[in-house]
Amino acid sequence: MNSFKERYLLMRFLIVVVCFCALMASAFAVGDKEKAKENFNAGLSASQAGKTEDAILAYTAAINEDPTFIDAYINLGALYFGKNDYQKALEMYRSATEKDPKNVTAFSNLANVEYQLKRYAEAEAHMNTAIGLSPKDASLYKDLGKIQFAKRDYEALIKTLNKCHELGDGDDATHYMLGKAYQKTEKTDEAIKSFERSVQLEKKNYNAYFALGQIYLGEGKFLNAANYFDQALKASPTKYLAAYNYAVAVESQEPDNYENNIGAWEKFVRIAKTNPKAKTELTEAENHLKELKEAKKQKDLQ
């Protein structure tokens, strides 16, 4: 049996070996992180130069060297997102959130990928997590609103976008979505204000002009409706539905003004002939034009 002194010396030797191994492991870990930074910087340079595939390889190498390198996951996810490779982007952002549960960018980007994949429930949950981490970031409310608009959760959307606007952000798109939410929840006055704000911010806003036209047409305010459908056509001259509703509004305003009505329906026919989807409306309009022209002829004979 070994003496106490021998056992003591053996234990000292083992301690020295363990300490040496720990120091070596630490040295390699430091080296890995430095190499990861080099690869990350190479990825930045490649990405800035438009060399996407080189950037992907560099960021992947950075992650291989240092699996905790959150920025590498985020940048790699952005590159995959830009390539419409949403599954790989999803993997990168999900990994980033798992490794850093307080990273706002990781959660918001994960939610945006899920939105693209139409996974709206998951997208909403992760965007709410991002908002919880950064409750004063108005852009997060804007992105959450986009998700709720897709879900048709109009009551939640109203709260979200009002908060976005309260925080000083918002654009023609957020005001349009808010207008639709008010419209869907039968808050017509608020809807009109939101749509009007939307067209103030973007003059060529077809959707907002069209929505305003629909509201006034439904209320029997045909002159206002015709004006907004006309603005919608100026924003997007090939939209046959705006041309159709414009003709309806014009004729409803002055049924006996055959010259104006014929002109409005002829304008619709010209636009509708270029769109196969308008086949039914086109046939109806052509038949109606014959009736209007015959009525005008009879009037002129009187």
C-alpha angles and dihedrals in degrees: 000000000000117000121245089255092054092049089049093051091047091053091049090052092050091049091052091049092049092048091048091051091048091052091049092049090049091050091051091047091054090047091051092053092050091050089047090055091051091052091046092053090048088053091052092051093047092048092050089051091053093249096136099170092049089049091051091052092048095049090046089053090050091054091047089054094044116017090189094060098121097180090056091055091048095048092045090050090052091053092050089047090053089053090050088243092139097167093060091042087052091053093051096048093043090053090049092053091048092051095041112026091182098055108119095191093052093052096044092048091047089053092050091053091049088050089056089051090050091242090140100165092054091042092053092048094051093044089052088052089054090049090050089056093045109020095170096056104109093191090065091058089050091055091045089052090054090055094047090048089056089049090049089231093150100170091054090043092057091055093045098050094042086056090048091053091043089057090055102258132106139106140198090291095053092047090048092051090047089051091052090049091053090045092051091049091049096248093136100169092052090046092054092050092050094048091047090051089050093056090046088060095043118025094193094055104139096176095053093046090048092049091051090049090052093051094051093042089054090050092051092246092135099170092055090044093052091049094053095044087051089053089049090054091050089053093047112013095187098056104116096191091060089049091049094049091044089057091047091051094046093050093044090054094052112010094177096050092098096171094057093041093050090049092051094049093045088054089053092049092053091053096040093054089068094054122067090199090067095061096115095044090045093056091048092048094049091052091046091050090057089053092049093048091049091049090050090050092052091047092050090052093056 
